[in-house]
Amino acid sequence: MNGCQEQKPSPERGEITVLLVEDDDGDAKAIRRAFKKARIGNQLVRTNDGVEALELLRGEHTELSLIRPYVMLVDIYMPRMDGIELVRTIRADPKLKSMVVFMLTTSDDHRDRIESYDLNVAGYIVKELAGEDFWRLTTLLDNYWRVVCMPI
């Protein structure tokens, strides 16, 4: 537990679902490997772009179903709907707006960072800075879950 003082306890770390919105197969595999290496056993569900992620979040996806994820890792540059537009759409939806979102991208453009933080993302992680095996990312998420009260 993380010590949150609320009527309903914050979910345990293992109950937190991670939705990875990533079009690059290599990056998605590297993130899965990093989770496994760090012994993070949380459910990790992947969609390939923002449109597919919204379908999943709204229960409209034909192949996947998901109880509301608590943490999203979102790439910025994707086909059909990019990560910025996805987060903008999520923040405008009353049922989804409290989602915890981390941007996970190759872009180190300050305009992308500013726009992301203007949309209240929890963090902006540049893939190159996370390292090839994404070890820093898994460490960040592991520590985040230990100290932050998550929405229920």
N, C-alpha and C positions, 0 to 999 in steps of 0.2 A: 504494500500500500504506500501511498505517497503523502499521507497526512492531511488530505483535504478535509476541511470541516464543512460538511454539507449533509443534507438529509439522506441522499443516496450516495453511496461510496463511489468514488471514481473507479473506472474499470481497472482491473489488474493488468499489468503489462502484457501478459499473454493473450488477453482478450481484445487487444487493440488490433484492428485490421488495418493493413497498409494497402492503399490503392496506388499503384504505380502507373502513371500515364506517360508512356514512353514509346516512341515509334522505332527506335533503334534496337534491333535484336541483340547486338553485342553488348550494349549498355545494360539492357534488361537482364541478360545472363550474368553479367558482372555483378549487378546488384543482388541477384538471387544468391550467387556464390558468396558474396560478402556477408549476407544475412546468415547463411549456413555456417560460414567460418566463425562468425561472432556468436554462434549458437542463439540467434534470435529466431524463435520458433513461431512468431506471429504469422497469421495468414497474410500472404502477399499475393494480391490479385493484380493482373496487368491488363490494361487496355492500350490500344495503339494510337489513340488520338482523343481530342476533346469531345468529339461527337459521340464516340463509343463510350467514353467515361460518363457523359451526361445520361446516355441511355441506361447504363448500369446503375447510376445513382438514382435515377427516377423509376427503376424497376421495369424498363422497357427493352432491355437487352435480351436477345433471343437465345443465347447460349450460356450466359453467366447470370448468377444471382448473387446478391450480396446484402448482408445486413449492413447498415450504414457504417462506412469506415470512419475512423477517428483521425487518421493521418493520411494525407495524400502527398505523393512525390510527383511533381508535374514538370515535364519538359516544356520549354517555351516553343521551340521551332518544330512543329508537327504539321502534317497535311490536314486538310478539311477544317479543323479548328485548332488554333494554336493555344498554348498554355495561358497566355494573358487573357484571351477571350473566354477561355474555360473558367478561369477564376472570376472574371467579371460577371459571367452568367451565374456562377455559384453564389457569389455575394448578393446578387439581386433576387435570389430564390429564397423565400422565407424558410423553407424546409431544409435547405442546404447551407445557408449563409454562415453557420457557426463551425463549418469544417476547418480542421487544422490543415493548412497547406504549406508545404515547402516547395519552392521552385528548385528544380534540379536541371541545370542547363549548361550548354557549352558557351553561352553568351556572358561575357564579362562587360558588356556595354552598360554604362552607368544609367542610360535611359530605361533599359529593361529592368534594372534593379529598382530605380525610383518608381516606375509604374507598378512593379510587383508589390513593393512595400506600401504604395498608395492603396493597394487592394487588400491590405492587412494580412500578408503572408507571414508565417511564423519564421521563415528564414529563406535566404537566397544562397544556394550552393552551386558554385561553378564546378562542373565535372572534373576538370583538370586539377583543381585544388583539392577535390575529394580524393584524388589518387586513383590509379588504375584499378585497384581492388576495392575501392569505395570503403576502405576501412574507417576513415574519419566519419563518413556518413553513418555507418552503423553505430559507431561510438556516440555520435551526436544524438541519434534517435534513442539509443539505450539510456543515455543520461537524461534526455528530455522526458521520457516516460517515467523516470524515477522521481522527478521533482515537480512536474507540471500537473495541475488538476485538469483533467480532460473533460470535455463536454459529454454529457450522457445522452 
